[in-house]
Amino acid sequence: MASHQLIDAHLGVLARRLPADAVDELADGLTETWQHHLAAGLPPADAARAAIAEFGTVDQITDAFVVHSPSRRTARMLLATGPLVGACWGAALVAAHVWSWPVPAPAAAVFGLALLVVVAALILSATSRRSYRRARLGDAGGLGLVALDVAMVAAAVLVAPTLVWPMLVAVPVSLARIGLTLRSLPTARAH
């Protein structure tokens, strides 16, 4: 579809901020709206300005996409459920006397550091209001959390000297979160 240079410039800025498929949809809509205004008798530049005004400024469009980003929603869901999952594992680890497990201190430190990095990525994504790229950190945080959950379940099954009853809660909770998180990641949905 042919359109006007004002629309092309608007889309060019959006292309630097949003995923290509979103910009393609916006391009179709803007061009169609521009053609509608042309058919109503507006000159090309006025029709382009009217179409852009109907769709909103670059900041308004970007903000709308960020607020409704699936990655941001995933990050918020994981942050909301994190304390519950953490409490389940905290109880399980204390009951199992984790300090007596045969896990090297550097491995435990790496796990703790990885958890902090994942939580930071999720917080950045969940609080993003203007940057779609920052909102996409929710996907990286989700994958990181899946890896950490897998590591915890594996440690409980393979390293723990004995299984304690709180693990009967923590393991299924982690497995459920793994499934829900994987379902919400980009391979399972389109952005």
N, C-alpha and C positions, 0 to 999 in steps of 0.2 A: 504494500500500500504506500502510495506517495503521501507525504505530509509536509508540513511547513517547517522552516528552519527554527522557529521558536520552540516548536514541539520537539524537534530533534535535539536541540540544546537542553531542554528540560529532561528528556530521556537520557541524554549523555551524563548528566549529573546523577540521575537516579541509578544508572548502570554502575557507577562507582560505589554506590551505597547498598544496593539490593541484589539478590540473586537474579541471574539472567532470565529464568522463567517468569519471575514476577515482572521484570521490566518488559518482557515480550507481551504479557497480558495488558500491562498499562499502555504499551505502544498501540496495541489494537484498539483499546478503548478510547484513547486520546485521538487517534486518527479517525475513528468512527464519529466521535463527538465533533471534531473539527469539520468533517464532511457534512454533518448535520447542520452546523452553523453556516457553512458555505451554501448549502441548499436553501437555507432560510434567508439568504441574501446578504450576509455579512462579507466584507472584503476578507481576503485570506489572512492578513495579519490580525485583524479583529477577531476572526473566527478562531484562530490559534490561541489568542489571549483568552477568549471566552472558554474554550475547551480546557485550557490550563487552569483557569479560575474554578471551573466545576470540579476538577480533580483535586486541586489544592496545590500548595507550594511543595517544593522538594522536601522541606523539613516536615510538613504535615503528613505527607505520604510515607516518608521514612519512619516517622514516629508511629504511625498506624501499623506498619508492618512489624516494627520492633515489638510493640505492645502485644501483638497477636502471634509472635514467633513461637512455633512449636518447641524450639530449643529453650526458649525462655520459660515456657510452661513446664517443660521437663525439669529444668533447674529448680523452679519453685516447688514442684512436687517432691523432688528429692530432698530439698532443704527442709520442707515441712515434715517429711517422714524420717529424716535423719536422726533426730533426737530419740525417737521411739526405737529405731533399729540400734542406735548406739547404746541405749539403756538395756536392751535385750542382750547385746554382746558384753556390755560392762558387767551385768549380773552373771552371765555365763563364765566370763574370764575370772572374775573374783571367786566364784564358786569352785572353779577348776584350778585355782591357785596358779594362774598363768605365770607368775614369777618363778615357778619351779619347772617350767617347761624347758626342754632342751632346744631353745631357740637362741642363736647368737645375738648379742646385743646390737650389732650393726644392722642385722635384718629387722629387728624390732624398730630401730630408729628410722630405717628407710620406709617401713610401713607407716610410721607416724608422720613422717615428712610427706609421703605420698598422699596421705589423708588430708593434711593441711593444704596441699596444692589443689587437690580435687575440690575441697570445700571453697577455696578462694575462687576457682574457676566457676563454680556454681553460683557463688554470691555475685560475681561480676556479671554473669549472664542474667540472673534473676533481677538485678537492679538496673540493667541496661534500659535506657529510655530513648536513646537517639542513635545507637550504633547497632546495626544488624549483625555486623561481624562479632561484636562483643557478645551479643545475644547468643550467637552460635557456639560460644564457649560452653554452653549447657550440654552440647553433644560430647565434647571432649571430657567434661566433668562426669557425664553419665557413663562413658566408656571406662573412665578411671575408677568410678565407683563399682562398676561391674567387676573389674579386675580385683579391687580390694575385697569385695564380697566373696569372690571365688577363692581368694587367698585365705580369708577367714574360715570359710567352710572347709577348705583343704586342711588348714592347720588344726581345726577342731577334730577332724576325722583322722588325720594322719599323725599329728604331733602330740595331741593331748594324751597324757598318760591314762586318763579315764574320762568317760563321757559323764557329764553331770546334767541333771534335769533341765536347768536353764538353757542348755544347748538345744534341747528339744523344741524350744521356742525360737531361739536365735537363728538356727540353721534354716528352718522353713521360712522365717521372715526374710532372711537374706536371699533365699532362692526365689521367693515371690518378687522381691525387689529387682533381682536380676532379670526375671522374665518381663516385668513391667517396663523396666528401663530399656531393655533391648527392643521391645515393641515400639517404644517411642522414639528411637533413633532413626536417622535419615534413611537407612536401608529398608526400614519398615514403613516409612511415610515419605511423601514428597514435600519439599519446602515450598 
